Amino acid sequence: MLKIYGRKNSNQVIQVMWAVGELGLEHVRHNAGGTFGGLDTEQYGRLNPNRLVPTIDDDGFILWESYAIIRYLCRQYGKGSLWPQDDRQAALADQWMEWTNSRFMGVFFPVFWGLIRTPKEQQDPDKIQQSVKATAELLQIFEHHMADKKFVVGASLTMGDIPLGSMMFKYYSLDIERPSLPNIEAWYARLCERGAYREHCMNSFGTSTEEWFALEKAGA
Ligand SMILES: N[C@@H](CCC(=O)N[C@@H](CS)C(=O)NCC(=O)O)C(=O)O
């Protein structure tokens, strides 16, 4: 059976779990990383020498790097659904995955990290504000792309929706200024209707670093 190693509040784990949920794969997830620890053991080092999460073990096939895991799971178990049948559609889905990694994460993650993973007294409001603004500007590209689409590459959910979509719960939950982005808001509303999205992506992360760790310890 598919095993996933990683705490459920890690963004990289969340996106893998959402894919697993959408594909309906039988699986077991083992808590690892963060306050659960376990990454420094010899056994974990053999699975993932980077000592990071997530790692998967699919009947003895070991894989790390969340984007590689999502692509593997979608190609292996979701051809024609999360992995588009058409190679060009698959390439476009891949493009938006990479865009999320190379462009969106760079501007949005400092917002999330600055507000939630940094103790209040160490926060830098100006830096956070700059990243909030940069995120809003960057999202205009995706807003424009979504003008005539229900999902990232067309009429149904694909792997292209997964990385960016998984971050949208955080984007829309944080107490930050957001521009009006009607196409993205409509897409996000569609994601929120999905059981797997609600289960894996819409978990409270608190409003401070203390709350974050308390929720993590509670396994929430
Ligand atoms: N590029 C890697 C990054 C993995 C990564 O940085 N994982 C973080 C959590 S998001 C981690 O393992 N941190 C140590 C910990 O959780 O203890 C991926 O996408 O899988």
The ligand as an ORCA input file, in Angstrom:
! r2SCAN-3c Opt
* xyz 0 1
  N      11.567     20.636     -2.571
  C      11.091     19.771     -1.513
  C      11.052     20.598     -0.227
  C      10.774     19.733      0.967
  C      10.753     20.558      2.243
  O      11.423     21.620      2.362
  N      10.018     20.061      3.243
  C       9.924     20.749      4.501
  C       8.467     20.871      4.935
  S       7.500     21.814      3.786
  C      10.607     19.903      5.578
  O      10.765     18.705      5.440
  N      11.009     20.559      6.680
  C      11.555     19.886      7.803
  C      10.505     19.427      8.780
  O       9.303     19.438      8.464
  O      10.901     19.024      9.888
  C       9.707     19.214     -1.866
  O       8.965     19.901     -2.597
  O       9.377     18.096     -1.450
*
